């Protein structure tokens, strides 16, 4: 849940964790083997040293006919070790702080039983090896304290070195994983770029993975899907274009017949029926024209020339043609020049004004200006607004909002805003709807400058 985000980050983390685990395993094994070896060598050396000191002490004691306490202490001092000697139950210590009370009880019992033993202990924070050696000739038992600080310092140094090596290995593993993931994930970038190109209308794009046998099945499946999608969309486009084209002739004939019937005179009921037929025929003609326009957009057969246009003048002209009395936020006579296709952008403005008229009683405010070098067109209304769950789908084809059309305008074909979206995208821009402060909807069109596309 709280892991790294992104496939590359997860891959690098996986490599780093694997390197860390392997490094820790090797470090632990190395540390244990080194510790066992060093302990074995140090204990063997301690036992040998204590044994030699015990032999020297035994020889000194044997050379004296009588043994006094002073002679025993002098002999202990000559060993130059931190020694303790037990003779007939009497204990002698060469160092005041290291006496029989510091010797582990188990070591004493074992040495008194005739065994040479060694044991580690800590006295006042200082580590020692304590060696017990029996001296049968004098019925004595020799104990020696040998410092183990060097042994523990060596182990600490080894632990630091192994920990540093594990950290470096982990870092190298993470960097290697990140670098390798870039190479491994490169085909996914190819898939993403191909899919993006297809979503932008380049349906003939296909995925190529070279001679990578592992990715060939993925590329083949993707290309088959793309081929099927291209064929299906082509069939739908041909069907839409053919149906729209075929509908134009009968609709034109129906409109002419209705006009002729009206001129010939008829009863009130017949006139009402003719009005309904005329209204529906006009609606079908509008739908047919918009379907044909969408078919041209899908097929890529649209006006492509762009030129510098006074957007403010174009918007005012469209507002006058659609009898819109909205308040213009722009100062009169001040041009807002931007490079667009004038025919296409004129249809964008017309469709937005028509949408406001149908669903919100008309536009109440229109503004066009430059924001950061981009052209921004804003159309406000005071209608019921657009629900949050429709702010994206409202630009889909044949989508008609749940709001009731206002005034005398019936609901449209559901293609007007879809055409706005298509036209704006052709100029590299985008369109969206947001809530207007104070209520209603605000449609915003933003088109970048030519150099930003």
N, C-alpha and C positions, 0 to 999 in steps of 0.2 A: 504493500500500500504506500509505503514511504520510500521505496527503492528509487534508483536513478531512472530518469525519464529518457526515452529515446533508445532505439536499437543499438546505436553505436556506443552510447554510455553504458548500456547493460552489457554489451560485449566486452568493453574495456574493463568494466567492474568484474565480470566473470574471469577474465584473464588475470587480473590483479589478485582476486581471491584464490584462484588456482595456484598462482605463483607464491602467494603468501602461505597457503597450506603446505605446498611442497617444500618451501624454504623452512618453515617451522619444523616439519617432519625431519628434514635433513639436519637442521640445527640441533634439534633435540637428540637425534641419534649421535651426532658428532660430539655433543656435550657429554652425553652419558658415557660414550666410549673413552673420551679424553679424561673424564673424571675418574672412571674405573682404572685407567692406566696410570694416571698420576697418583691416585691413592695407593695403588698396588706398589708402585715404585717408592713412594715416600714412606710407606709402612715398612717395606723391606729394608730401606736404608736406616730407618729408626731402630728396627730390631737389631740390625747388624751393629749399629753404633752402640746401643745399650749393651749388647752382648760383649763387645770389646771392652767397654768400661767395666762391666762386671768381672771379666777375666783379670783386668789390671787390679781391680780392687781385691779380688780373691787372692792374687799373688802377694799383694802388700800385707793383707791380713795373715796369710800363711807364714810369712817371713818373721813374724813376731811371736816370741814364746808366749807372751801375755798380751792381752788386748785390753787397752783402757778406752774410755770414752773419747779422750783427746786423740788417741791414735786412729780411732774409727772416723772421727770428724776430719782429721787431717787427711786420711786416705780418701774420704769422700770429696774433699776440696781438690785433691790432685786429679780427680776425674774430669774437672772443669765442666761438669754437667749439673743440671738441676736434679739432684739425686736424693733419694730417700732409701735408707737401709734398715732392714729389720733383722736383728740378731737376738735369738733366744727370747723373742717377745719384746725386745727393747727397740724403739724406733729412733733413728738418727736422720737428721735432715740437713742438707748442705745450704738450703735457702729457707729463711724463716717463713716466708709466705707460702712455700710449697712443702707441706708436710703430709703425714699419713692421712690427715682428714680430707685432703684434696684428691686422694686416689679413689676411684670408683670402687665400691665394695665388692662388686663382682670380680674385678681384676685382682683384688687382694686375695679373695678366696681361691681363685684359680691358680695364682702364683704360689700361694702357700701349699696348694695341693701338688706342686711340682711341675706346673706347666709354664712355658714362656708365652706371655700374652701381650697384646697391644689393644688399646682402646682410645677413642677420641673423646675429649671432654672440653669444656669451656670454663675458664676460671677468671672471674672478674672481667668478662667480655673478651678475654684472649683465648684463642683456640690452642689446644695442646694435643700431642700424641703421648699417651702414658704407656710405657713399656715395663712389664714386670718380668724379671729373669731370676730363677732360683739359683743359689750357690750352694750345692749340696756339701762341698768340702768343709765349709765353715758353718753349715746349718743356718745359712742366712738367705735373705731374699732382697734382691736389688730392684729398685723402681726408679725410672728416670722420666722427667718431663721434657719433651722436645717440642718447641714452638711450631705451630702449623699455620702461621700467618702467611708465609710465602705460598703455601699450597692453596689457601683460600683466595689470596690475591690473584694467583694464576687463573683460578676458576672464574673469578669475577671478570678478569680481562677477557677470557675466552667467551664468556656469556655476552659481554658488550660487543665483541667482534662479530659473534654469530647473529646477534640481534640486528646490528647495523647491516650485515650482509643480507639478512632476511628483508629488511626494509628496502634496501636498494633493489633487491630482486623483485619485490612487490611493485616498486615504482617502474622498473623496467618492464615487468609483465603488463602493467596497465598501459604504458606507452605503446608497447608492442601490440597489445590487443586493440588499442584505438587506431593505430596505423593499419593493422591487418583488417579491422572491420571496414575501413574505408575501401579497401580493395575488394573485400567480400561483398559489401553492400552496393558496389558500383552498378551491378545489373539492376538493382532495385531503382536506382536513380534513372536508368534508361527506361524502365517500365513506367515510372512516374512521369517522365517527360513525354513519352509516347502517349500515355493516357491523357495528359494535359493538352497535348496538341489535338488529340481526337475530340476532346470536349470543346475545343475552340473551333471545331469545324473541319479539321484536317483528317477526314475519315479514311484517307488512303495511307496514313502512317502505319508502319508495322514495326514489331519489335525484333531486333537482331542481337544475338548473343555470341556471334562468332562461332568458334569451334568448341565452345564449352558444352560438353555432353551432358553434364548434370542439369544445365538450365535449358537444354533443348526442349524437353517436354513442356516446361512452363511457357517458353516462347511460342511453341506450336499451339498450345491451348489458348494463349492470349491472342495470337494472330487469327485463329479460327473464330474466336469470339468477335474480334474486330471486323472480320470479313462478314460474318453473319449480321452484325449490327449495321455495317455500311449498307448491305443489301436491303435490310429491313427498312432503314431510314429512306433509302432511295425509292423503295416501293411506295412508302407512305407519302413521300414528296410528290412522286408522279401521280399517285391517286388524288392527292389534294389539288394539285395543279389541274389535272384532267377534269375532276368534278367541278371545280370552280369555273373552268373555262366553258364546260358544257352547260353550266347553269346560267351563264350570262345571256345566251340567246333566248331561252324561254322566258326569263325574267324580263328582258327588254320587251318581248312580245306581250307579256301580261300587262306591263305598265302601259304600253300603247293601247291595248284593248280596254283597259280601265278608263284611260283618258277619252277614248272614243265613246264608250258607254256613257260617260258623264255628259258629253256634249249632246248626245242624242236625246237626253231628257229621260227621267225615270221617276218612279214614286219615291216617297220619303224612305221607305224600308229598303228599297233597292239602292238608293243613294248611300244609306248607312252601310249596307253590305259592301258597296264599291269602295267606300272610305276604308273599311277594314282590310279589304283585299289590297288596296293601294298602299296602306301602311305596312302590311306584311311583305309585300313585294319590295318596297323600299328597304325594309330591314334585311331581306334576303340579298338584295343587291349590295348593300353595305357589307354584309358578311362575306359575300363572294369576292368583292374587291379586296377585303382584308386578307382572305385566304390566299388569293393570288399574290398579294404582296409578301405574305409569309413564305409562300412557295419560292418566290424570287430571292428572298433573303437566305432561305435554306440552301438554295442552289448557287448562291454567290453571285446572282445576277442583279446587282443593285448599283445605284449611282455611286461612283467611287471618288469623284473629283471633289477636292476641298478647296476652299478659297476664304479669304478674309471677309468676314461678314459683320455688319453692324447688328449685333444681336438685339440691342434695345429696339431698334427700328423694326426688325423682323417680328419681335414679340408683340409690339404695339399693332403692327399690321394684322397679325393673326387674331389678336383680341378684337379688333374692329370687325374682321370678317365673321367672327363668331358672336358678335354683339355682346361682348363681355365688358362690363363697366367696372372692372377691378381697379383698385388703387395701385399705381405704379410706384415702387419705392425708388426707382431711378429718377434723377433729375431730367426733365424734358430737354431734348436736344443734345444731351451728352452721350456720345457713342460708346458702346462696349464692344470693341472689335476683337473677334476671335476666329480662328481658322476652323471651319466646319463645312459639311456639305449642306448648302442652304435648303435644298428640297427636303432632305432627310430631317434636318433640325426643325424645319417648319412643320413637318408632320408630328414631330415630338411635341412641340408646343400645342398644336391643334388637338392632339389626342389627350393631353393633360387638361386642356380647357374643356374639352367635351366630357371627359370623365368627371370633372368638378361639376359641370352643369347637370349631368345625369344623376349623380349620387349625393351632391351636397348643395344644390341650389345655385351653383356657379362659383367661380373663383372670386375671392375677396381681396387678394393682394398678390401682385406679381413683382418679382425682383430678379434682375440679372446683373451680375458683377463679377470681378476677378478676385479670387482668393488664392494667394500664393502662386499666381501665374495660371491658375485653373479657372475655367469658366464655371460659374455656379448659377443655375436657374432655379428659383423657388416659386412654387405656386401654392398659395394658402387657400383654404376654404373654412367655412364655419359649419360644416355638416356634422354627422354623427361620428366622424373619425373612422379609423381602421383598427379593428381588434388586433391585439398583439400577436395572436396565432395566425393572422392573415397578412402580416406586413411583408412576408417574403412570398407567400403563395399567390398574392394578389397580382404578381407580374407573370404568373403562369398562363399558359394558353387556355382559353375558354373558362377562366376563373372569373366568376362574378360574385362580388362580396355579398355578405348577408344583409347589408344596409339596404333600405328601400330607396329606390330612385326618387329624386325630388322633382317637384314641379310637374310639368307636362311631359317630361322626357321619360320614355320607357327605358328599361334596362338595355344595355348595349349587347354586343356580340361576345364579350369576354376576350376580345383580341386586341383592344386598343392599348392597354398597358403592356401587353406582351410585345407589341410592335415598338412601343417606346423603349423597352429594355433592349430589344434587338438593335434598334437604330443607334442607341447610345453606346452599346458595346462595339458597334462597327467603328465608332470614332474613338475607341479606347477609353470610354468613360463608364460611369455607373449611375444608377438611379435607385433611390430608396424613398421610403415614406416614414415619417415620424409624427408624433403628436404635436399639434400647434399649441403654443402657450395660449391659454384661454379657451381651448376646445377646438375641435375640428382636426383636419389632416393637413400635413405639409409635405408636398412632393418635392424632392430635391434632385436635380440633375447636375452632375459634375463631369466636365470634359477637360482632360489635360491639354496642355499646349502640344504642338506637333513634336517638339524636341523631347517631351517626356514620354512619348509612346514607344 
